[in-house]
C-alpha cells in the first residue's frame, strides 16, 4: 500500500508513531501480554518499538549511562531514531557536534565520531566542542 511521500518520511512517521504508542501506555504489544516473543528492551534492542521507548525514556530521565547507546543510534538507518537519539544527547549534554539527523551519511558519521571521541575523552562539558564542529562544516538540528 502506498501512502505517498518518500521512504525517509514514511520511516520517520512510523518511528514517531511507535514513540507515541510507547508514551500512551504500551500499545498493542502491552495489551496482548505474552502472546508474542519480545526482544530485550533497551536502546540496542532488535525491536524498533523497544528502541524508541528506550530512547524516549533516556531523554526523559537524563540518565548519562545511556549516552554510549545514544551515540550508537546516531548512525541508525532510521532518520526518526537518529533524531530521537540526537535530541536526547543534546538535552543531556548541551552539545551538538554539528550533528544533523538528515545530513548525508558521511556527515552524520563524522559528527557521530565527534560525539564518540568526546565520550571517550570523559564526556566533559566543553565550550570549544561545538565551535570545533562549526569549523568542520558540521550542521545542527534544533
C-alpha positions, 0 to 999 in steps of 0.5 A: 500500500502506498501512502505517498511521500518518500521512504525517509518520511514514511520511516520517520512517521512510523518511528514517531508513531511507535514513540507515541504508542510507547508514551500512551501506555504500551500499545498493542504489544502491552495489551496482548501480554505474552502472546508474542516473543519480545526482544530485550528492551533497551536502546540496542534492542532488535525491536524498533518499538523497544528502541524508541521507548528506550530512547524516549525514556533516556531523554526523559530521565537524563540518565548519562549511562545511556549516552554510549547507546545514544551515540550508537543510534546516531548512525541508525538507518532510521532518520526518526531514531537518529533524531530521537537519539540526537535530541536526547544527547543534546538535552543531556549534554548541551552539545551538538557536534554539528550533528544533523539527523538528515545530513548525508551519511558521511556527515552524520558519521563524522559528527557521530565520531565527534560525539564518540571521541568526546565520550571517550575523552570523559564526556566533559562539558566543553565550550570549544566542542561545538565551535570545533564542529562549526569549523568542520562544516558540521550542521545542527538540528534544533 
